[in-house]
Amino acid sequence: MNSKNLLYIAKRILLCLLTIWVVITVTFFVVHAVPGGPFNGEKALSPAAEAALKEKYGLDKPVWQQYLTYLSDIVTKFDFGPSIKLRGRQVIDIIGDGMRTSAKLGLIAAGIALVTGVVLGAVAALRRNKIVDRVIMVITTAFISMPSFIMGTLLLLIFAVNLRVFPANGTTAAGLVLPVITLSLYPTAHITRLTRSAMLDVLGQDYIRTARAKGVSGAKIIFGHALKNSLIPVITYFGPMLAYIVTGSIVVEKIFAVPGIGRDFVNSIINRDYPLVMGTTIVLASLIVIMNLIGDIMYKVVDPRINLE
């Protein structure tokens, strides 16, 4: 990797850090600008008790001072502070516990989407305008058009309520099947269409015609040239897709009662748990930024001809 590529990566890392700082800043001030507070729902809370709680969590200080303290704790100690509603627990521990389930859910769904999408896309490209291609395109268009919460609800009604094949909640291994399927359908459809489009373009290139003219076997042309070069747009999409699956699982986790980070995030918003709202938002946004960076760098790994500038 030459100096230009290294300089590009350094610039992208700095841009990622700047983006994360903007997310931290905007999230902090937006959360604190919302009317009300985390203690408004407390029953029979006297003004003295409320003042004591605000002092305990540092909410009695000016907002700019709270911001500087919060930013310092994140940078120096990676500390998001204690949860206001889940007494005795640190935000980073809550996020860690939730991410174990959400990450497992997301990685399995992403793996299924990648393998299935590439295979279906390649089959559709090789059978262009045939019945198989048309069926695949119709199905993928339907999955892309249907939001995950509708698909999740539909699968829940069919397989959990009516057929009772899988449990309705995601607290067990069997209960994770429907959430995984729900999360993988949209990216599978998108990867299928990307692979098909890229592979059709590659199959029409001159070097593919030359390879055929030289008598290279069809399997070697497909797997050694066409499919490999068709993966560049898929890799472009895969990084953000993986982050999307994890961060986008919030609604799906709520539908299937999965004990992941999505459930904690929704509950933190309802309960006005400032530290947990901010910590979850920052972690999820950082995940998206980092996966975009990895996707950019992977361009060079897949195709050495690409110069990162």
RAHU-V571783 format. One record per pair of residues at least 24 apart in sequence whose C-alpha atoms are under 7 Angstrom apart, sorted by sequence separation. I is the first residue (numbers start at 1). J is the second residue. D is the distance in whole Angstrom. If there is no record, write none. Layout:
BEGIN
I:J:D, I:J:D
END
This chain:
BEGIN
202:226:6, 199:226:6, 199:227:6, 202:230:7, 152:182:5, 151:182:6, 199:230:5, 198:230:5, 148:182:6, 148:183:7, 195:230:6, 195:231:7, 247:284:6, 194:233:7, 195:234:7, 194:234:6, 143:185:6, 144:186:5, 143:186:6, 191:234:6, 243:287:6, 144:189:6, 243:288:5, 143:189:6, 144:190:7, 240:288:6, 243:291:6, 140:189:4, 240:291:6, 239:291:5, 240:292:5, 239:292:6, 187:241:7, 239:294:7, 239:295:5, 236:295:6, 235:295:6, 236:296:7, 183:245:6, 232:299:7, 232:302:7, 109:180:5, 113:184:5, 117:188:5, 121:192:4, 125:196:5, 108:180:7, 109:181:7, 112:184:7, 116:188:6, 117:189:6, 120:192:6, 121:193:6, 124:196:6, 118:191:6, 122:195:6, 179:252:6, 109:183:6, 110:184:6, 113:187:6, 114:188:7, 117:191:5, 118:192:6, 121:195:5, 122:196:6, 125:199:6, 105:180:6, 109:184:5, 113:188:4, 117:192:4, 121:196:4, 125:200:6, 114:191:7, 118:195:6, 122:199:7, 179:256:7, 170:256:6, 169:256:5, 170:257:6, 171:258:6, 168:256:6, 169:257:5, 170:258:4, 171:259:7, 169:258:6, 152:252:7, 149:251:6, 149:252:6, 110:242:6, 106:242:7, 106:245:5, 106:246:5, 103:246:6, 102:246:6, 101:259:7, 102:260:5, 101:260:5, 102:261:6, 98:259:7, 99:260:6, 98:260:4, 99:261:6, 98:261:4, 95:261:6, 91:275:7, 91:276:6, 95:280:7, 85:273:6, 91:279:7, 84:273:6, 83:273:7, 83:275:6, 82:275:7, 83:276:6, 81:275:6, 80:275:6, 80:279:6, 38:271:7, 38:272:5, 37:272:7, 38:273:6, 31:274:7, 28:278:7, 27:278:6, 24:282:6, 23:282:7, 20:286:6, 16:289:6, 12:293:7, 8:308:6, 8:309:6, 5:307:7, 5:308:5, 5:309:6, 4:309:7
END
